[in-house]
């Protein structure tokens, strides 16, 4: 079976959705025997996919995918896989395709998205959904939200949580502390956020909670990790809040951390915090959980699906002493039901199950 994927999410998106997409495709390349190619229409900054790449110009701004239609109709590909919310599906597309629906934020709250993204979302996603043979969601909560908004056969929708690397595991706190001191010159206790630097994350709420925590732990630091800090307006907003709370010197921003950075940061932190109002996928928070790190998070559907009662759900009302009691008495039990969702063999089986739906018609 010969499959071709749109590589935009793999090459250009370094956020949570990009991490999720890469984890799935890396897994397919490594463990399946599929004949798998990836469309490259941008300059590749990583060499990971070079041997699987097919160069093809796609005029995404004008929504002209005629080159894609020509490629698929004049080669021996059996299936096209669109990873980016159906945004790269040609009009009047007469070819077998599956698509990933990995971001429904505009349906939750348009104000949290750029006008350009909202426009693309509502003009392109419905068409892709209508004609897709199968749809892959990153969680059951996303699948359920999707079914609320679209009238579609539930049997066409599959879930693939993605893969969390085996690098993320509980390690020696002393060795991690040595690494943190050497790399970041931090010797004090700290809490950490890691993920998309975006307004939906409500990092300002985490800053206010951090300020309260410092009443108990005066030398506490707050590490904010992200692949970039492009949202200058949000960055300035957070800096202004930090200044008003008199905690500016205790906030440390780390751009594009390596896996080694994250593993050591997670293993040595007091806890991981994410008070997002909406998520479809979040590999970062599971990576931290895999390192046996206490998790403080918002009580949104995705996090309840991921963790059940193994984390502390912060509703903005409980005092910081309740959080510290959870953290200092943290003992992780029965984490398999969380981590099993993100196993490589589970992800592989999920994807191959989707592809196999076409085998009877193709072979």
N, C-alpha and C positions, 0 to 999 in steps of 0.2 A: 504494500500500500504506500502511495507516495503523497505526502502532505506538504503544503507550503503555508507558512505563517507570515503575517504582517509583523515586521520587527520593530515598529516604532516604540512600543512599550519597553522593549528589551534594551534598545540603544540610547533612548533619550530620557526616559522617565526613571529618575533615581529615588522617587518617593516610595511610599508603602505599596502602591499598586504595582510599580515597576519591580520592587523586590519580590512581590508575590508572583508576577508573571515570569521573571527570570528563574525563580525556584522551580516552577513547573516545567519550563522548557529545558533547563539544565538537567532536570531529572529524566525527561524524555530522551535527550541526547545521550545521556550516560547509560541508561538501563534498558531502553527499548531497542528493537531491531527495525524500527520504522525508517523508511527513506524520507528524511525530514529536511526541508530547506527553509531558509528564513530570508524574507525580502528585505534588502538593504537599500534605502533611498536617501540616507543621510551618511555623512562621514562617520565611520565607526571609531569611537574612542577606546573601545575595548577589543581585544583580539579573540575573545572567548568564542565568538560565533563565526569567525572568518571562513572556516572550512565548510560551513553550512549555508553561506550567504549567496543570495542571488541578487545581483544589482539590477534595479529597476526604478526609473524615475516615476514618482507619483505626485501629481499636482494637487496636494491636499488643500491648499488655500481656495482653489476654485472648484474643489470637489470633483476633479477630473481623474477618474480611475480607468480610463480606456486602455492604458497600457497593461493594467492588471487583468482586465477582461481578455485582452489579446493573448497574454501569457498563458492564462488558464485554458483557453480554448484551443491553443495551438501547441500544447505540450502534453505530457502524459500524467499530469497531476490528477489525483482522484478527489482531493479535498482541500479546501481553503479554510484556514483558521484565523479569524480576526480576533486579536487579543484586546483591542482598545474600544470596548463599549459599542461595537458596531459602527464606529465612525468611518471606517475605511471599507464600506460595502458599496460597490458601484450600483447606480440606479439600473433597473431592469436587468438585474444580475441573474443569469441563467447558469448557475453552477452550484454544486453541493458545497455548503459552508456551515461552519459552526462559529459561534461567537462567545466571548467572555463578557458578561455584564459585571463590572467590578467597581462601579461608582454610581450610586443613585442619589448622591447628595443634592442635586437640583430639585429632586422630588421631595426631599425633606425640607430644604430651606434654600431658595434661589439666592437669597441675599448673601450666602456664604460662598458663592461662586462668581467668577468673572462673567460679564455679560456675553463675552465671546463663547465661553464654555457652555453657558445656558442655551445660547442660540444653537450651537452645534448639537447639544444633547437632545433638545426637543425636535430638531429637524432631521437628525440622523438615526437616533436610537430606535424610534418606533418602526421605521422602515426595516432596519436590520432585524428586529425582533419578529416582525410579521413574516419574513421570508426565510428565517434561519431554520435549519433542520434540527439543531440542538443548541441549547444555551447552557453555559457553564457559569455558575455563581461561586463566589469565594466563601460563602457561609449559608447556613440554613436561614438565618435572619434576613439576609439579603434576598434569598429565594422567596421567602414569605412576603416581604415588602414588595418585591417585584410582582408577585401574583396578585397582590392587592391593587396594583396600578394597571396591570395588563391582563386582558382576557386571553389566556393561552393555556394549552394543554400542559398540566403539571408534569406529565411523563417526558416532556421534551427538555426539562430543566434538571441539570445535574450540579452537584456541589464538589468543588475541589479546594480544600483549605490551603493548598500550597505546602511547601516543605521548609522546616526549620533545620538549619545545619547542625550537624553533630558537634560542631565546635562549641556550641552553647550548652554548657553543662556546669554543674557545681565544681568550683575549683578551690585552691588553697587561698584563703583570705590574706594571709601574710604575704604570699608571693604577688597577689594582685595589688596589695597596698604598696609594695616596692615598685611595681610597674607604674602605678598611678603617681607616686611621688616623683619618679624619674621622668615620666613623660609629661605630666601636667603640673608638677610642683604642688601637689595637693597632699597635705598630711591630715587635714581635719576630716570629720565625718561629713558626708554629703548625701543628698538625694538626687535622683536623676529622672529626666524626661528624655525619651528618644522617639523620633518619628517626624512626620510632616510638620513643617513650621507654618501653621495655617490657623486662621481664626477659629475654626470649629473645635480646635484643641483646647480652647479656653485656658491657655497657659497663664493668663492673668489671675485666674482663680487659684492656680497652683502657687503663684507668687504670694498671694495673700495668706494661704495656708502655711507656706514656708516662713513667712514673717511671724506667724503665731508660734510655729515650732521653735523659732530662735529664742523664744522666751524661756524655753526649757534647755535648749542646746545652743548656747550663745555663739559658738564658733562654727556652726553648721553652714555648709555651702550647697549651692544648687547648680548642677551641671545640666545644661540644655543641649542635647545632641540632635543634629539634623544634617541631611545631605547638603543643604544650603540654607541661606537666610535671605532669599530673594525678595520676600515681602517686606520692603523697607518701611512701609506705613505701619505694619503690625510690629515690626522690630522697634520702631521709634515709640510706638504706643506702650510696649512692654518696658522699654528703657525709662519712659516717663513714670510709669507705675512704680518701678523699682526705686527710682529716685525719691518719689513721694513717700515710699515705705522705708526709706533709708537702708536699703539692702543692695544697692548697686554693686558694691565691692564684693558681694558674696555670690553674684550670679556669674557663671562661667559658660560661655557659648563655645561649643566645639563643632566645627563644620566638617562634614564628610569623614566621620571616624572610621577607622578600619575595623575589621572583625576582631582583631586582637585587642584594639582599644575597647570595644564594646564588651567583650567577654570579661575583661579585667575590671572595667567600670561597674558592670552588673554584679560581679562577684563580691565587690568590696563596698557597695553602696548601702546606705541604711534602708532605702526602699526605692522602688520605681513608681512614678506617678503619671497618670494620664486621665484628665478630666474631660475628655472629648464629649461633645453633645451628640455626635453621630459618626459611625464608622461602618464600612462594608468589609474591610480587611485591615488587619494590623499584625504584621509579622514581628515587629519590634517588641511589642509587649509580651509575646510568647517567647521570644528569645530571652528576655529578662527572666520570665517565669522558669525557663529551662535551667537557668543558673541558680535556681533556688532562692531567687530574690523576692522579698515580700512585695506584693502589688497593691497599690492604692489607686482606685479607678472609679470612674462614673458608672452608674448602674444602667448602662444602655444595653440593648438587646444582644449586640455582638459579644460584649464582655461576659454577660451572663451565660451565653451559649458556650463560650470558650472555657470559662473557669468554674461555673457553678458557685459553690460557697467557699472556694479556696482562696479568695482574695477579700480585701476590705473595700466595700462600696461606700464611697464618700458622697454624702448628699448635701454638703455645705452647712450642715447644722451641728454635727457631732464635733466636740472639741478635740484639740490636738492630743490631749492625754489618752483618748480612746484609740487614736492611731498609734501612738507610741506603745501602748499596751499590746496591740496586735503585733506590731513589729518586733518588740523585744521578746515576745512569747511565741514567735512564729515557728511552727513545726509543720513541715509539708508532708502530708500523707495522701496516698492514693492519687498521685498526679498522672497516672497512666491515661486516664480518660481524657485528659487535656492533650497530652503530647502525642497520643496515638493518632489524633486527627491529622497531625502534621508529619507523619512518617512518609519516607520516600516511596515505599511500596504501596501505600494507600493512595497517594497522589497519582502514581503511575497507573495503578489499576483504574482509578476514576477516569483519567484521560483516555486510556485505551478502550474503556467501556464505551465512551462517546464515539471514538473513531470506529469501533467495531460495528456500530449501528449501520454503517455504510457498506460493510463487507459483502453482504448478501446481494446487494445491488451492483457492486463493483466487480466482484470476481465470478 
